[in-house]
Amino acid sequence: MVKKFLSVLSAAAIMITALASAAFSAGAFTIDEKRMDVNQDGSIDMMDLVAFSKYFVGFYGVIDSRCYDIDHDGITGAADLKILRMYVSEQEVVSWEIV
């Protein structure tokens, strides 16, 4: 069961990366950092990325999916997940440089 979950999550991540690349070639967009804190714990980190990924692949739903629309384009999707992933990756790089 765990292997199947990881397989589905990996496949979704590959698909998301491929689909979202076009979204960033279109130009500028507005990012709402408050919406990046998906799990509402006060920090934007890997746990937010995991929670968004679970929502994205259908493991749980939300009452209003607009709360995950990070770039305010009216669509909660691959571009939002990519923005969050890039933000979390940047934060990790910064923390590595500080240490």
Order of alpha helices (4+ residues) and beta strands (2+ residues): alpha-alpha-alpha-alpha
